[in-house]
Amino acid sequence: ENMFITNTHDDLLFFTNFGKVYSIKGYEVPEAQKTARGRAIVNLLQLGDGEKVTTVIPRKENARGYLFMATKRGLVKKTDIQEFDSILIASSTGKCIRFAEEEVRAMGREAQGVRSMKIDKDEAVVDMTVVRSGCEVITVSENGYGKRSDITDYRLQSRAGKGIKAGTFNAKTGRLVNLKLVEP
């Protein structure tokens, strides 16, 4: 449920629950009034049975760099699209790991990826963000508890470590569901 601004000749990358990515140009999405319902995505992409779009990312025409992706099971990879400095990844139990993007080599689209953080079978990666200096981290639990903390609380580590706790997550708070950077 994100909103973004794009141009007619920019690419829109649609990632699905099948691990596929579809690309169309901005001008292929039909214009509509702000009160209009819009066009079903199945009319724009050739999706398979049970296949659903999970994320849409706009890419400026002729953009360079890497795209960094993470799975629920903690595998990560980067593919040539945009550059990053360091990455903060959070699991459902509140473990977070911050590491430099250079620790993940560029891979082709078919590559499985490499481990970002050691996670147990009962937890999953729930969010990740690019670290920017001067920002704070906000965490939100499934029962609506939120907390702000300083980005320096998340020290730079090596990829594939155990990470550090972003706070206390229990039956009262519920599991961690979201982690974002915010301005102080």
C-alpha positions in Angstrom: 0.0 0.0 0.0 2.8 2.4 -0.9 2.4 5.4 -3.2 5.1 6.6 -5.6 5.5 9.0 -8.4 6.7 7.7 -11.7 6.9 8.9 -15.3 5.4 7.3 -18.4 8.7 5.9 -19.6 9.9 4.5 -16.2 9.7 0.8 -15.6 7.4 -0.6 -13.0 8.7 -3.9 -11.5 6.0 -6.2 -10.1 7.3 -8.9 -7.8 5.0 -11.9 -7.1 4.6 -14.6 -4.5 6.1 -17.1 -7.0 9.4 -15.3 -6.9 8.9 -13.8 -10.4 9.3 -10.2 -11.5 7.3 -8.6 -14.3 8.2 -5.3 -15.9 6.0 -2.8 -17.7 6.3 0.8 -18.7 4.4 3.5 -16.8 2.4 4.4 -19.9 1.0 0.8 -20.0 -1.1 1.5 -16.8 -4.3 3.2 -18.0 -5.1 6.7 -16.7 -8.2 7.1 -14.5 -9.9 9.7 -12.3 -8.9 9.7 -8.6 -12.3 8.3 -7.6 -12.2 5.5 -10.3 -11.8 1.9 -9.2 -8.8 1.2 -11.4 -7.8 -1.8 -13.6 -7.2 -5.3 -12.2 -3.5 -6.2 -12.3 -4.3 -9.5 -14.1 -5.4 -7.4 -17.1 -1.9 -5.9 -17.3 0.3 -8.9 -16.4 0.2 -12.6 -17.4 -0.1 -14.0 -13.8 -0.4 -17.8 -13.2 -3.0 -19.5 -11.0 -2.6 -18.4 -7.4 0.1 -15.9 -8.4 -0.3 -12.5 -6.7 1.7 -9.3 -6.8 3.4 -8.6 -3.5 5.5 -5.5 -4.2 5.7 -2.9 -6.9 9.0 -0.9 -7.3 9.3 2.0 -9.8 12.7 2.2 -11.7 13.7 5.4 -13.4 14.5 5.1 -17.1 18.2 4.1 -17.6 18.7 3.7 -13.8 21.9 2.0 -12.6 22.9 0.2 -9.4 21.5 -2.7 -7.5 18.1 -3.9 -6.2 18.4 -5.7 -2.8 15.9 -8.3 -1.9 15.1 -10.5 1.2 13.0 -13.6 1.7 10.9 -14.5 4.8 13.4 -17.2 5.5 16.3 -14.7 5.7 18.0 -15.2 2.3 19.2 -12.0 0.7 20.6 -11.0 -2.7 21.2 -7.9 -4.8 20.7 -7.5 -8.5 22.0 -4.7 -10.6 19.7 -1.6 -10.2 20.7 0.8 -7.3 23.4 1.3 -4.7 23.0 1.1 -0.9 25.2 1.9 2.0 24.1 -0.5 4.8 21.0 -2.5 5.4 19.0 -3.2 8.5 16.9 -6.4 8.5 14.4 -7.4 11.2 12.8 -10.7 12.1 9.4 -11.4 13.6 10.9 -12.1 17.0 12.6 -8.7 17.1 16.1 -9.7 16.1 17.8 -7.1 13.8 21.1 -7.2 11.9 22.9 -4.3 10.2 25.6 -5.0 7.7 27.3 -3.3 4.7 25.8 -4.0 1.3 29.3 -4.9 0.1 29.0 -8.1 2.0 26.6 -9.4 -0.6 28.0 -9.9 -4.0 25.9 -9.1 -7.1 24.0 -12.1 -8.4 21.9 -13.0 -11.4 18.1 -13.1 -11.2 18.1 -16.9 -10.9 20.4 -17.0 -7.8 18.9 -18.1 -4.5 20.8 -15.5 -2.4 22.9 -15.7 0.7 22.0 -15.7 4.4 21.4 -12.2 6.0 20.8 -13.4 9.6 20.5 -16.6 11.5 16.8 -17.2 12.2 14.9 -20.0 13.9 12.2 -22.1 12.2 9.4 -20.3 14.0 10.5 -16.8 12.9 10.6 -14.9 9.5 12.2 -11.8 8.1 9.5 -9.1 8.3 11.1 -5.9 7.1 14.3 -4.2 5.9 15.5 -0.7 5.3 18.5 1.2 4.0 20.3 2.9 6.9 20.7 6.7 6.7 22.6 8.7 9.2 20.6 11.1 11.3 17.5 8.9 11.3 15.8 6.9 14.0 14.3 3.4 13.9 10.7 2.8 14.7 9.4 -0.7 15.4 5.8 -1.7 15.5 4.4 -5.0 16.9 1.4 -6.9 15.8 -0.6 -5.7 18.9 0.1 -2.1 18.1 3.1 -1.3 20.3 5.6 1.0 18.8 9.1 2.2 19.9 11.6 4.7 18.5 15.3 4.1 19.0 18.6 5.6 17.7 20.2 4.1 14.6 23.4 3.9 16.6 21.8 1.2 18.8 22.1 -1.1 15.8 25.9 -1.6 15.4 27.4 -2.7 12.1 27.9 -6.4 12.1 29.0 -9.1 9.7 26.3 -10.7 7.5 24.8 -14.0 8.6 25.2 -13.3 12.4 22.6 -13.7 15.1 21.7 -10.0 15.2 20.6 -8.0 18.2 17.2 -7.5 19.8 15.2 -4.4 18.8 13.2 -4.6 22.0 11.0 -6.8 24.1 8.4 -8.7 22.1 6.1 -11.0 24.1 2.5 -12.2 24.3 1.3 -8.7 25.3 3.1 -6.8 22.5 2.9 -9.6 19.9 5.6 -10.2 17.3 7.5 -7.5 15.4 5.7 -6.7 12.1 7.4 -3.5 10.9 10.6 -1.6 11.1 11.1 1.8 9.4 13.5 4.8 9.4 12.0 8.0 10.5 13.2 11.6 10.9 13.8 12.5 14.6 
